Amino acid sequence: AGVKIAASHLTCLHEKQDLEKYTHFFADVPADRSGSRPHQALINFNDNRNATKWDRKKISKADSKSRSKGEDDGREIFKIQLAALPAGMEEVLTPMLLYNSARTTKTFIHPPSPSDKDQDDGGYFTIKAMITESGTSGALGATGGQKSYFWGRVTENKTGPNIISIDIKAGLAPTQSW
């Protein structure tokens, strides 16, 4: 019985350590959380809920291409994009766009509010630093912002929005072509 308890404790400890490698975000958070300009928060990634069986196979293949060989631990690769700002405004904190290759999971990562500056920022500054230090330019070059790819996973939540967990300890995922 003691071995089972020890094994159970070890499993919980391992799960806790694994969980601490991630920072977590709710899915489907809009860019503008004020509610006063909802049209600015909409990004159409072509809704896949009504996709045909053939389309779902293409989406599934795209997801499998975003995993490295040997990486079949339930994680997938997410792109996080940091917008470029006009000269003189580089220190302004803006939301970052996060999504998977199939664009079935997406959200905006918001900076902490000024009143929360002494508390944990939820991973915003860690991710921003990883992108600015090691990220690549977007399709528009340096004027279009920067992006990086991260390992993560999605936890489905039946009572609220899904949760996207981004691994901030494993380093960046391989660069993708999407």
Secondary structure, DSSP 8 states (H G I E B T S, - for coil): -HHHHHHHHHHHHHHHHHHHTEEEEETT--S--SSS-GGGG-------TT--HHHHHHHHHHHHHTS-TT--SS-EEEEEEE----TT-TT----EEEEETTSSSEEEE----GGGTTS--TTHHHHHHHHHHH-EEETTEEEEEEEEEEEEEEE--TTS--EEEEESSS--------
